[in-house]
């Protein structure tokens, strides 16, 4: 029996070898099917800590990916919206307010109708929302930041809309006599003109005077309130000119030019029989010229200034209103209120950078601001200049005057829209820079992910070619062991002997 011992010992060892090979075969088979070296982290042995670290880094990058994707979607939507907004603004400037359009009564009505429709489109763009988030409300992105366009223009329920707001300001600027709140007086040889209120709150402001002839002295505006004068020292020669420069509520200026005995494009004054007569004639001509400038240039500039004031207001920064009635003798402003004034903008309105209204972390050390507000400068200027001709009324008794009023205001609207482009572009650029920053960081993170994934694959991924070869070798070895074991198990004592 002792001679058979080695065979029994081999059988026991063979069984263990077959079992070991089976286990290894299972491991290789699993690796081939999953592509991974192990089914759990703990099976990685010495590579565990490195694998955990790489997985943690990839998880953080994935989280930043989601944030970047969300920001990118919002910024792309904002960019598209701004493009559409600017396109409508450009159509208003170039087409609707084209200077080639005859300012007839019929055309004025057509322009007003078109502007109302286009104004509504601008408002709709500023109320753009993505997945329930309104893009132009700042921090308050859960509701539309801009109210209904008709309510903005017309008001309702005792709340003044833009139409009433402008008419009150025009009355205050023109004054009861339509001389722009200036006081005109004269003595024997002096014509004086002064502002009626300190600081030029309403109406014209005196900016400068000139005289082309030494026979009439022009004194520069001075004092409180400012005053200027023309002093007739001698009879002026025919063609002598007197020029008065006036400031307007929208920040522009206009010149009034008087010419002795008349001249093209100017207001004439007659050279009288005496210097006193000439002085009276200068005063009369100046009064006529002031009334004309008040009814046209001041009328239009007042409307534009009022529109800008209106759109600078919000629920947190109430627009100023003319203190009245009566409005044509008003001496100052009062704060509007939600009970008597339409507050067109309902979003965030503070001194902070609008971009910082919405901030998202896109990297461990980098965050990006992508907020926007419908009351940023470019949007305010666009809305104001687009809306003003939609609501302002013109003279109903003098068609020539109505056409002059319309033409002047139309040019101010065109100019305002052109200037607004700069601020809209500035907003677009700042948001485009944010979008560029997100893309740049996303590209960097994708490169980092590729590095981490490669490193993790080295630790965790099975080398499939090598595994397949090893599996084949083990299968061959296992088959040989089975054959040997079978032969050993078939041995008898007689065969052995």
C-alpha positions in Angstrom: 0.0 0.0 0.0 2.9 2.3 0.7 4.0 2.1 -3.0 0.6 3.5 -4.0 1.1 6.6 -1.7 2.7 8.9 -4.4 -0.2 8.4 -6.7 -2.7 9.3 -4.0 -0.6 12.3 -3.1 -0.6 13.4 -6.8 -4.3 13.1 -7.0 -4.8 15.4 -4.0 -2.4 17.9 -5.5 -4.0 17.6 -8.9 -7.4 18.4 -7.4 -6.1 21.5 -5.8 -4.4 22.6 -9.1 -7.6 22.1 -11.0 -9.5 24.1 -8.4 -6.9 26.9 -8.6 -7.0 26.9 -12.4 -10.8 27.0 -12.3 -10.6 30.1 -10.0 -8.1 31.8 -12.3 -10.2 30.8 -15.4 -13.2 32.5 -13.8 -11.2 35.6 -13.1 -9.9 35.8 -16.6 -13.4 35.1 -18.0 -14.9 37.9 -15.9 -12.1 40.3 -17.0 -12.8 39.5 -20.6 -16.6 40.1 -20.2 -16.3 43.3 -18.1 -13.0 44.6 -19.3 -12.0 45.3 -15.7 -9.3 43.7 -13.5 -11.6 43.5 -10.4 -15.2 43.7 -9.5 -14.6 45.8 -6.3 -12.1 48.5 -5.4 -10.7 46.3 -2.6 -9.5 43.7 -5.1 -7.1 46.2 -6.7 -4.6 45.7 -3.9 -1.9 48.3 -3.8 -3.7 50.4 -6.4 -6.7 51.1 -4.2 -5.8 54.5 -2.9 -4.7 55.8 -6.4 -7.9 54.5 -7.9 -10.1 56.2 -5.3 -8.2 59.5 -5.8 -8.6 59.4 -9.6 -12.3 58.5 -9.3 -12.9 61.4 -6.9 -11.2 63.8 -9.4 -13.3 62.5 -12.2 -16.5 62.9 -10.1 -15.7 66.5 -9.4 -15.0 67.2 -13.1 -18.4 65.6 -14.0 -20.1 67.9 -11.5 -18.4 70.9 -13.1 -19.4 69.6 -16.5 -23.1 69.7 -15.5 -22.7 73.3 -14.2 -20.9 74.4 -17.4 -23.5 72.8 -19.6 -26.3 74.6 -17.8 -24.4 77.9 -18.0 -23.6 77.4 -21.6 -27.3 76.7 -22.4 -28.3 79.9 -20.7 -25.6 82.0 -22.4 -26.3 80.6 -25.8 -30.0 81.5 -25.3 -29.1 85.0 -24.1 -26.8 85.4 -27.1 -29.5 84.4 -29.5 -32.0 86.6 -27.8 -29.7 89.6 -27.9 -29.2 89.0 -31.6 -32.9 89.1 -32.2 -33.4 92.1 -30.0 -30.7 94.0 -31.9 -32.2 93.0 -35.2 -35.6 94.5 -34.3 -33.9 97.7 -32.9 -32.0 98.0 -36.2 -35.2 97.6 -38.2 -36.7 100.4 -36.2 -33.7 102.7 -36.7 -33.2 102.0 -40.4 -36.7 101.3 -41.7 -39.5 102.4 -39.4 -37.8 105.7 -38.5 -36.3 106.3 -42.0 -35.7 109.9 -42.7 -36.9 109.3 -46.2 -40.5 108.7 -45.0 -42.7 111.8 -45.6 -44.0 112.9 -42.2 -47.6 113.1 -43.3 -50.5 112.5 -41.0 -51.1 109.0 -42.6 -47.4 108.1 -42.3 -47.3 109.3 -38.7 -50.1 106.9 -37.8 -48.4 104.0 -39.7 -45.1 104.7 -37.9 -46.9 104.7 -34.5 -48.7 101.4 -35.3 -45.5 99.7 -36.4 -43.6 101.0 -33.4 -46.2 99.6 -31.0 -45.8 96.1 -32.6 -42.0 96.3 -32.6 -41.9 97.6 -29.0 -44.0 94.5 -28.0 -41.4 92.3 -29.8 -38.6 93.9 -27.8 -40.5 93.3 -24.6 -41.1 89.7 -25.5 -37.4 89.1 -26.1 -36.6 90.6 -22.7 -39.0 88.1 -21.2 -37.3 85.1 -22.7 -37.2 82.1 -20.4 -35.4 78.7 -20.5 -36.8 75.9 -18.4 -38.8 78.3 -16.2 -35.8 80.7 -15.7 -36.2 84.2 -17.1 -32.9 85.3 -18.5 -33.2 89.1 -18.0 -34.6 89.4 -14.4 -31.3 89.3 -12.6 -31.6 87.3 -9.3 -35.4 87.3 -9.7 -35.5 84.8 -12.5 -38.8 83.0 -11.5 -41.2 85.5 -13.2 -41.2 87.7 -16.3 -39.1 90.8 -15.6 -41.1 93.1 -17.9 -44.8 93.8 -17.7 -47.2 93.9 -20.7 -46.2 96.3 -23.4 -49.6 97.9 -23.8 -49.7 98.6 -20.0 -46.2 100.1 -20.3 -47.3 102.5 -23.0 -50.9 103.4 -22.0 -51.1 102.8 -18.2 -54.2 101.5 -16.5 -56.3 101.9 -13.3 -54.9 105.3 -12.4 -51.3 104.3 -13.1 -49.6 106.6 -15.5 -48.0 104.8 -18.5 -45.4 106.3 -20.8 -48.0 108.4 -22.7 -49.1 110.3 -19.6 -45.6 110.4 -18.2 -44.3 112.2 -21.3 -47.2 114.7 -21.6 -46.7 115.8 -18.0 -43.0 116.4 -18.6 -43.6 118.3 -21.9 -46.0 120.6 -20.2 -43.4 121.3 -17.5 -40.7 121.9 -20.0 -42.7 124.1 -22.3 -44.4 126.3 -19.7 -47.7 128.0 -20.1 -46.3 130.4 -22.8 -44.3 127.7 -24.7 -41.1 129.7 -24.2 -39.4 126.9 -22.4 -39.6 128.4 -18.9 -37.5 131.4 -19.9 -38.3 135.0 -19.0 -37.9 137.6 -21.7 -37.7 141.3 -20.9 -36.4 144.5 -22.4 -35.5 148.1 -21.5 -34.5 151.0 -23.8 -31.6 149.3 -25.4 -31.2 145.9 -23.6 -33.0 142.6 -24.2 -32.6 140.2 -21.3 -33.4 136.5 -21.1 -33.2 134.5 -17.9 -34.1 131.0 -16.6 -37.0 131.0 -14.2 -35.7 128.2 -11.9 -32.4 127.4 -10.2 -30.6 124.6 -11.8 -32.6 124.6 -15.1 -34.8 121.7 -13.9 -37.3 122.3 -16.7 -37.3 123.9 -20.1 -34.4 125.5 -21.9 -31.1 126.3 -20.2 -28.9 129.2 -21.4 -25.6 128.0 -22.8 -24.2 130.9 -24.7 -24.7 134.0 -26.9 -22.8 135.6 -29.7 -23.1 138.7 -31.8 -21.5 139.2 -35.2 -21.6 143.0 -34.9 -19.9 145.3 -32.4 -23.0 147.4 -32.5 -24.7 144.8 -30.3 -23.0 143.3 -27.3 -23.9 139.8 -26.2 -23.3 139.0 -22.5 -22.6 135.4 -21.6 -25.0 133.6 -19.2 -24.2 134.2 -15.5 -25.8 134.5 -12.2 -28.4 132.5 -10.3 -30.7 131.9 -12.0 -28.6 132.3 -15.2 -29.3 135.4 -17.3 -28.0 136.7 -20.6 -28.6 139.8 -22.6 -28.2 141.7 -25.9 -27.2 145.3 -25.5 -27.9 147.6 -28.5 -25.0 150.1 -28.6 -25.7 151.4 -32.1 -27.9 150.5 -35.0 -26.6 147.2 -36.5 -25.8 146.8 -40.1 -28.1 144.7 -42.3 -27.1 141.0 -42.1 -25.7 141.3 -38.5 -26.6 138.1 -36.6 -27.3 137.3 -33.0 -27.1 133.7 -31.9 -28.4 132.1 -28.7 -27.4 128.6 -27.8 -30.0 126.7 -25.6 -29.6 123.5 -23.7 -32.4 120.9 -24.1 -33.7 118.3 -21.6 -32.2 115.3 -23.5 -28.7 116.8 -23.2 -28.5 118.2 -26.7 -28.4 121.9 -27.7 -30.1 124.1 -30.3 -29.2 127.4 -31.7 -31.5 130.4 -32.4 -30.1 132.9 -34.9 -31.6 136.3 -35.5 -30.5 138.3 -38.5 -30.9 142.1 -39.0 -33.3 142.6 -41.9 -33.6 138.8 -42.4 -31.5 136.0 -43.9 -31.9 132.4 -45.1 -32.7 129.9 -42.3 -32.9 132.6 -39.6 -35.5 134.7 -37.7 -35.4 138.3 -39.0 -35.5 141.4 -36.9 -36.0 144.8 -38.4 -33.6 147.7 -37.9 -35.9 150.3 -36.4 -35.9 154.1 -36.7 -34.2 154.2 -33.3 -32.1 151.9 -31.1 -35.2 151.5 -28.9 -37.2 150.3 -31.9 -34.4 147.9 -32.9 -34.3 146.6 -29.3 -38.1 146.0 -29.3 -37.7 144.3 -32.7 -35.0 142.0 -31.3 -37.2 141.1 -28.4 -40.2 140.3 -30.6 -38.0 138.2 -33.0 -36.5 136.4 -30.0 -39.9 135.6 -28.6 -41.1 134.2 -32.0 -37.9 132.1 -32.3 -38.2 130.8 -28.7 -41.8 129.9 -29.3 -40.9 128.0 -32.5 -38.0 126.2 -30.8 -40.2 125.4 -27.8 -42.9 123.8 -30.0 -40.4 121.7 -32.0 -37.0 121.1 -30.5 -37.9 121.4 -26.9 -41.1 119.5 -27.4 -39.2 116.6 -28.9 -36.3 116.7 -26.5 -38.6 116.8 -23.6 -40.4 113.6 -24.8 -37.2 111.8 -25.2 -35.8 112.8 -21.8 -39.1 111.8 -20.2 -39.0 108.4 -21.9 -35.5 107.7 -20.6 -36.5 108.8 -17.1 -39.5 106.4 -17.3 -37.5 103.4 -18.3 -34.8 104.1 -15.7 -37.5 103.4 -13.1 -38.2 100.1 -11.4 -40.0 98.6 -8.4 -36.9 99.3 -6.3 -35.9 102.6 -7.9 -39.1 104.6 -8.5 -39.1 106.9 -11.4 -39.4 110.6 -10.7 -42.6 112.4 -11.7 -43.3 116.1 -12.4 -44.8 117.7 -9.2 -48.3 118.7 -10.3 -50.8 119.4 -11.5 -50.6 122.0 -12.7 -47.5 120.8 -14.7 -46.8 123.9 -16.8 -45.8 125.8 -13.6 -44.1 122.9 -11.8 -40.9 123.7 -10.0 -39.6 120.2 -9.3 -40.0 116.4 -9.3 -41.5 114.0 -6.8 -41.0 110.3 -6.5 -43.5 108.1 -8.4 -45.2 105.3 -6.6 -46.5 101.9 -7.5 -50.0 103.2 -6.9 -49.8 106.0 -9.5 -47.1 105.0 -11.9 -46.5 102.0 -14.1 -43.3 100.2 -13.0 -42.3 98.4 -16.2 -39.3 96.5 -14.8 -39.9 93.9 -12.0 -36.5 92.3 -11.7 -33.3 93.0 -9.7 -32.3 96.6 -9.7 -29.3 97.5 -7.6 -25.8 98.9 -8.0 -24.1 95.5 -8.3 -22.8 94.1 -11.5 -25.7 92.3 -13.3 -23.4 89.5 -14.3 -23.0 88.6 -10.6 -26.8 88.1 -10.2 -26.2 84.5 -11.3 -22.9 82.8 -10.5 -21.9 79.2 -11.0 -18.8 77.4 -10.0 -17.2 75.8 -13.1 -13.9 74.8 -11.5 -12.3 74.5 -8.0 -11.0 78.0 -8.3 -13.1 79.6 -11.1 -16.7 80.8 -11.1 -18.5 82.6 -13.9 -21.2 85.3 -13.6 -23.9 85.1 -16.3 -26.8 87.2 -15.0 -28.5 89.8 -17.1 -31.2 92.5 -16.5 -33.8 94.0 -18.8 -33.0 97.5 -17.4 -29.3 97.6 -18.4 -28.4 100.8 -20.2 -28.6 99.5 -23.8 -32.0 98.0 -23.2 -33.4 101.1 -21.5 -32.2 103.4 -24.3 -33.6 101.0 -27.0 -37.0 100.8 -25.4 -37.2 104.5 -24.7 -36.3 105.6 -28.3 -38.5 102.9 -29.9 -41.5 103.8 -27.8 -41.5 107.6 -27.8 -42.8 108.0 -31.3 -45.5 105.3 -30.6 -47.1 107.5 -27.9 -46.3 111.2 -28.5 -49.1 113.2 -30.1 -48.4 116.1 -32.5 -50.2 119.3 -33.2 -53.8 118.7 -34.3 -54.3 122.3 -35.5 -51.1 123.0 -37.5 -50.1 120.3 -39.9 -46.8 122.0 -40.7 -45.9 122.2 -37.0 -47.0 118.5 -36.6 -44.6 117.4 -39.3 -41.8 119.5 -37.9 -42.4 118.0 -34.4 -42.5 114.4 -35.8 -39.4 114.9 -38.0 -37.3 116.3 -35.0 -38.4 113.6 -32.6 -37.8 110.9 -35.3 -34.2 112.1 -35.7 -33.7 112.0 -31.9 -35.1 108.5 -31.9 -32.8 107.4 -34.6 -29.8 109.0 -32.9 -30.8 107.4 -29.6 -31.1 103.9 -31.1 -27.7 104.3 -32.8 -26.1 105.2 -29.5 -27.9 102.4 -27.7 -26.1 99.9 -29.9 -22.9 100.6 -28.1 -24.4 99.6 -24.7 -26.2 96.6 -26.0 -23.0 95.5 -27.6 -21.2 96.0 -24.3 -23.7 93.7 -22.6 -23.3 91.1 -25.4 -19.5 91.2 -25.2 -19.4 90.7 -21.4 -21.7 87.7 -21.7 -19.7 86.4 -24.7 -16.6 86.6 -22.5 -18.3 84.6 -19.9 -19.3 82.0 -22.5 -15.7 81.9 -23.8 -14.4 81.4 -20.3 -16.8 78.5 -19.7 -15.7 76.9 -23.0 -12.0 77.4 -22.3 -12.4 75.8 -18.9 -14.5 73.0 -20.3 -11.8 72.2 -22.9 -9.2 72.1 -20.1 -11.3 69.9 -18.0 -11.9 67.5 -20.9 -8.2 67.2 -21.3 -7.8 66.5 -17.6 -10.5 63.9 -17.7 -8.7 62.1 -20.6 -5.5 62.0 -18.5 -7.3 60.8 -15.4 -9.3 58.2 -17.3 -6.2 56.9 -19.0 -4.5 56.6 -15.6 -7.5 54.9 -14.1 -7.7 52.5 -17.0 -4.1 51.5 -16.4 -5.0 50.6 -12.8 -8.5 49.0 -13.3 -8.8 47.9 -17.0 -7.8 44.3 -17.9 -5.3 43.9 -20.7 -7.7 42.0 -22.9 -5.2 40.5 -25.4 -2.9 39.2 -22.6 -5.9 37.9 -20.7 -7.2 36.0 -23.7 -3.8 34.4 -24.2 -3.6 33.5 -20.5 -7.1 32.1 -20.5 -6.3 29.9 -23.5 -3.1 28.7 -21.8 -5.0 27.8 -18.7 -7.7 26.0 -20.6 -5.0 23.9 -22.3 -3.4 23.2 -18.9 -6.7 22.3 -17.4 -7.5 19.9 -20.2 -4.1 18.2 -19.7 -4.7 17.9 -16.0 -8.1 16.4 -16.6 -6.7 13.8 -18.9 -3.9 13.0 -16.5 -6.3 12.7 -13.6 -8.6 10.5 -15.5 -5.8 8.1 -16.3 -4.7 8.0 -12.7 -8.2 7.4 -11.5 -8.5 4.4 -13.9 -5.4 2.7 -12.5 -5.8 -0.7 -10.6 -3.4 -2.8 -8.6 -3.1 -5.3 -11.4 -2.4 -2.5 -14.0 0.1 -0.9 -11.6 1.9 -4.3 -11.2 
